[in-house]
């Protein structure tokens, strides 16, 4: 089986709106509606930086259910090549290659007639996919209620601050926003989770919990909600970056990495992940985020040993079956044989 081939469409940037310090919403002109998708989905953007193509996955900040043109909201990260390029150098009229939207694990299927209570926990740019969903739920599901706990370093760092305030004013009985600021020593910890749940008990039988923020916040909120017995199918956690990992085994320097179905062989230099050993941008394997979050570079481990890294996008069953994410896995044996997956 050949690796999956995906089509990227050249879309012109229609407008760029600053959101907060170092963040901007980029809206694309999509006359043929090639992006599609639903609230909470993501797109893969391909950009050329210094003559080299780079791919990154970005959550839609627009809400397709409302007929909005596709948009992403990008927060510039220190050392982030693509985020810095898009925030600092992109201009309206520029053409960017964008792939059709894909569903990850952060989707609630917005629909008229639904009645549910949605608790949202976000920090920093983690508000992006949550805003896509919240906006749609409030507009389409007239019987639903949303509570958002949103953390930032300072009030000026809040993405969508103006829109959130407007939504709260437009839906005073259905949308409540609670703010926390780490610059004041405030943290979204288990106490903050408890305070929100106690102060705003659910008003419907159908209750959802959405979590998106830095790794530490995600772990804390998810652990607290699971300890309260929240069903797994009602608890959605979106991860943008893996946590720091200590005690990783030493990779095998000079390992041969082979993709058997493509007859493609590469050599892993010291510390390289499998994807880089196979050629990185020139690899036959499809890839996007390069951080174990989106899951597009998965492959089956046929032979050899690897350190799997932190493969957030894989289920326990997939890991048990030998599936690895080549963007975070490193070789531990002299030879590693992989097979690409659809």
C-alpha positions in Angstrom: 0.0 0.0 0.0 1.4 3.4 -1.0 1.4 6.3 1.5 -1.6 8.6 1.5 -1.4 11.5 -1.0 -3.3 14.6 0.0 -4.1 17.6 -2.1 -3.4 21.1 -1.0 -5.3 23.9 -2.6 -3.7 27.4 -3.2 -5.9 29.8 -1.3 -5.5 33.6 -1.3 -5.4 35.3 2.1 -8.5 37.5 2.2 -7.7 39.4 5.5 -5.5 39.3 8.6 -6.8 40.5 11.9 -4.6 41.0 14.9 -6.1 39.3 18.0 -3.6 39.9 20.8 0.2 40.4 21.1 1.8 38.0 18.7 -1.5 36.5 17.4 -3.5 37.0 14.3 -6.5 35.5 12.6 -5.9 34.6 8.9 -9.0 34.3 6.8 -8.8 32.6 3.4 -10.7 33.3 0.2 -12.3 29.9 -0.6 -14.8 30.5 -3.5 -15.0 26.7 -4.4 -15.4 25.7 -0.7 -12.6 23.2 -0.9 -11.7 23.4 2.8 -15.1 22.3 4.3 -15.1 20.8 7.7 -16.9 21.4 11.0 -16.3 23.3 14.2 -13.3 21.8 16.0 -11.7 20.4 12.9 -8.2 21.3 11.7 -6.4 22.1 8.4 -2.8 21.5 7.3 -1.1 24.5 5.9 1.9 24.3 3.7 4.2 27.4 3.5 7.5 28.1 1.9 10.1 29.6 4.3 13.6 30.3 3.1 13.0 28.1 0.1 11.8 25.0 2.0 8.3 23.7 2.4 7.0 23.4 5.9 3.7 21.9 7.0 1.8 22.6 10.2 -1.6 21.6 11.5 -3.9 24.5 12.7 -7.3 24.3 14.2 -10.0 26.1 12.4 -11.0 29.3 14.3 -13.9 29.8 12.0 -17.2 27.9 12.3 -18.1 26.2 9.0 -21.7 25.5 10.3 -22.3 29.2 10.1 -21.1 29.6 6.6 -17.9 31.4 7.6 -14.9 31.3 5.2 -12.1 29.2 6.6 -9.8 30.9 9.0 -7.0 29.9 11.4 -5.8 31.9 14.4 -2.0 31.7 14.8 0.0 32.5 18.0 3.6 33.2 17.4 5.8 30.9 19.5 9.5 31.6 20.3 11.5 29.7 17.7 8.4 28.8 15.8 9.4 29.0 12.1 5.9 28.7 10.6 4.0 30.6 13.3 6.4 33.5 13.1 6.2 33.5 9.3 2.5 33.7 9.3 2.1 36.3 12.0 4.9 38.6 11.0 5.3 38.2 7.2 2.0 37.0 5.7 -0.1 39.7 4.0 -3.5 39.8 2.4 -3.2 38.7 -1.2 -0.6 36.1 -0.4 -1.3 32.6 -1.6 -1.0 29.7 0.9 -1.6 26.0 0.2 -4.3 24.6 2.5 -5.5 21.1 2.7 -9.2 20.2 3.2 -10.3 20.2 6.8 -9.9 16.9 8.7 -11.6 15.7 11.9 -9.4 15.0 14.9 -10.7 14.1 18.3 -12.1 17.5 19.1 -15.6 17.6 17.6 -19.1 17.9 19.2 -21.3 17.8 16.1 -23.3 21.0 16.4 -27.0 20.6 15.5 -30.2 22.5 15.9 -32.5 21.0 18.6 -29.7 19.8 20.8 -29.8 20.7 24.5 -26.6 20.4 26.4 -24.3 22.0 28.9 -20.8 22.6 27.7 -17.9 23.3 30.1 -14.8 24.7 28.4 -11.3 25.0 29.9 -8.8 27.0 27.7 -5.5 28.8 28.2 -3.6 30.9 25.7 -4.1 29.8 22.1 -6.0 26.8 23.3 -9.1 29.1 22.9 -8.9 28.7 19.1 -10.7 25.4 18.6 -13.0 26.1 21.6 -14.1 29.4 20.0 -15.0 27.6 16.8 -17.3 25.3 18.7 -18.7 27.8 21.2 -19.7 30.2 18.5 -21.5 27.5 16.7 -23.2 26.0 19.8 -24.6 29.4 20.8 -25.8 30.3 17.3 -27.4 26.9 16.4 -28.3 25.2 19.6 -30.8 27.5 21.3 -31.3 25.2 24.2 -27.6 24.8 25.1 -25.6 26.5 27.8 -21.8 27.1 27.7 -19.4 27.9 30.6 -15.8 29.0 29.7 -12.9 29.2 32.0 -10.2 31.0 30.1 -6.6 31.6 31.3 -4.0 34.1 30.0 -0.9 35.7 31.3 -2.5 39.2 31.3 -5.8 40.6 30.0 -4.0 42.0 26.9 -2.9 38.5 25.9 -6.4 37.2 25.5 -7.2 36.0 22.0 -10.8 36.8 20.9 -11.3 39.0 24.0 -13.7 41.3 22.2 -15.8 38.6 20.6 -16.1 36.7 23.9 -17.4 39.8 25.6 -19.9 40.3 22.8 -21.1 36.7 22.9 -21.6 37.0 26.7 -23.6 40.2 26.2 -25.7 38.7 23.5 -26.4 35.4 25.4 -26.4 36.4 29.1 -28.4 33.4 30.2 -26.5 30.9 28.1 -22.9 31.9 28.0 -20.7 32.7 31.0 -16.9 33.5 30.8 -14.6 33.3 33.8 -11.1 34.7 33.4 -7.8 33.8 35.2 -4.4 35.5 34.8 -1.2 33.8 35.6 0.5 37.2 35.9 -1.5 37.6 39.0 -0.6 34.2 40.3 -3.8 32.5 39.2 -3.8 29.0 37.7 -6.4 26.7 36.1 -5.8 23.9 38.6 -8.2 21.4 40.2 -9.5 24.0 42.6 -10.5 26.2 39.7 -12.2 23.3 38.0 -14.2 22.5 41.1 -15.2 26.2 41.6 -16.6 26.4 38.1 -18.5 23.1 38.3 -20.0 24.0 41.7 -20.9 27.6 40.8 -22.5 26.6 37.5 -24.2 23.2 37.8 -25.4 21.6 34.5 -28.9 22.5 33.4 -29.2 19.6 30.9 -28.7 15.8 31.0 -26.2 16.0 28.1 -23.0 17.5 29.5 -19.7 18.0 27.6 -16.2 19.0 28.7 -13.7 20.6 26.3 -10.1 21.1 27.3 -7.3 22.8 25.3 -4.2 24.5 26.7 -0.6 24.0 27.6 0.4 20.4 28.6 0.4 21.0 32.3 -3.1 22.5 32.3 -4.4 19.8 30.1 -3.1 17.1 32.4 -4.4 18.8 35.5 -7.9 19.5 34.2 -8.3 16.1 32.5 -7.1 14.2 35.7 -9.6 16.1 37.8 -12.5 15.6 35.5 -11.8 11.9 35.2 -11.5 11.6 39.0 -15.1 13.0 39.1 -16.3 10.2 36.8 -16.8 12.1 33.6 -17.5 9.7 30.8 -14.7 9.5 28.2 -17.0 10.2 25.3 -18.0 13.5 26.8 -14.4 14.7 27.7 -12.5 16.0 24.7 -8.8 17.2 25.1 -7.0 19.0 22.3 -3.2 19.0 22.6 -1.0 21.4 20.7 2.3 20.4 22.0 3.8 17.5 24.0 5.0 17.9 27.6 8.7 17.8 28.5 10.0 14.3 28.7 12.7 13.1 31.0 14.6 9.8 31.1 14.3 9.0 27.4 16.5 6.1 26.2 19.5 6.9 24.0 18.7 6.5 20.3 20.8 4.3 18.1 23.2 6.4 16.1 23.3 5.4 12.4 20.3 3.1 12.4 18.9 2.1 9.0 15.3 3.0 8.7 13.3 1.3 5.9 9.8 1.9 4.7 9.2 -1.5 3.2 6.2 -0.8 1.0 8.0 2.0 -0.8 11.4 0.4 -0.8 12.7 3.6 0.8 15.8 3.5 3.1 17.4 6.2 5.2 19.9 6.6 8.0 19.2 8.1 11.3 21.9 10.5 12.6 22.3 10.9 16.3 19.0 11.8 18.0 17.0 12.0 14.7 13.4 10.9 14.6 12.3 8.2 12.1 10.7 10.8 9.9 13.9 12.7 9.5 15.8 9.6 8.8 13.4 8.9 5.9 14.1 12.3 4.4 11.9 14.7 6.4 10.2 16.9 3.8 11.2 14.5 1.1 9.9 11.5 3.0 7.3 9.3 1.3 5.4 9.4 4.5 2.8 12.1 5.0 3.4 14.5 7.9 2.2 17.7 9.4 2.7 18.8 13.0 6.0 17.1 13.8 5.1 16.9 17.5 3.0 13.8 17.9 -0.3 15.6 18.1 -2.0 15.4 14.7 -1.2 11.7 13.9 -0.7 12.0 10.2 2.7 10.4 10.0 1.7 7.1 11.6 3.4 3.9 10.5 3.4 0.3 11.5 6.6 -1.0 13.2 7.4 -4.3 11.4 10.8 -5.0 12.8 13.3 -3.4 15.2 13.0 -1.4 18.4 12.0 2.3 18.8 11.5 4.8 21.5 7.9 5.9 20.7 8.3 9.3 22.3 5.0 10.9 23.4 2.5 9.9 20.6 -0.5 11.9 21.8 -2.5 11.1 18.6 -2.4 7.3 19.1 -4.8 5.3 21.1 -3.6 2.6 23.5 -4.9 0.0 21.1 -2.9 1.5 18.2 0.3 1.6 20.3 -0.3 -2.0 21.4 -0.7 -3.0 17.8 2.8 -1.5 16.9 1.7 1.8 15.4 4.2 4.6 15.9 4.4 8.3 15.0 7.5 8.8 13.0 7.8 12.5 13.9 8.5 11.6 17.6 9.7 8.0 17.5 13.5 7.3 17.5 15.4 4.1 16.6 16.8 1.9 19.4 18.2 -0.8 17.2 20.5 -1.0 14.2 17.6 -1.5 11.8 14.0 -0.4 11.9 11.4 -1.5 9.3 8.2 0.3 8.9 5.1 0.0 6.8 3.0 3.1 5.9 -0.6 3.2 7.0 -3.6 4.9 5.3 
